[in-house]
């Protein structure tokens, strides 16, 4: 039986979480990270966004080919958004209610 072989030559991005006490890292292909990151920046360039709305807003900016290659948009958006928080590119606004996000200053594409 032949299993799926992971391409070790594909560059990866280590995606971390800003949550205290959670030290796990998820490695995803760099191409996947860049597609999702760029879409998140485009979505958030106009201002505050609710996290719950982010996956659908990102999905609207992806090509059909990208959607097919990426798999779960929601999982990818969450993973990349968390790494962007760790990097200081995205800020989670304080307060009760749904999670609200803004871009931190000028983020380069």
Buried (B, 14 or more C-beta within 10 A) or exposed (E): EEEEEEEEEEEEBEBBBBEEEEEEEBEBBEBBBEBBBBBBBBBBEEEEBEBEEBBEBBBEBBEEEBEEEBEEBEBBBBBBBBBBBBEEBBBBEEEEEEEBBEBBEEBEE
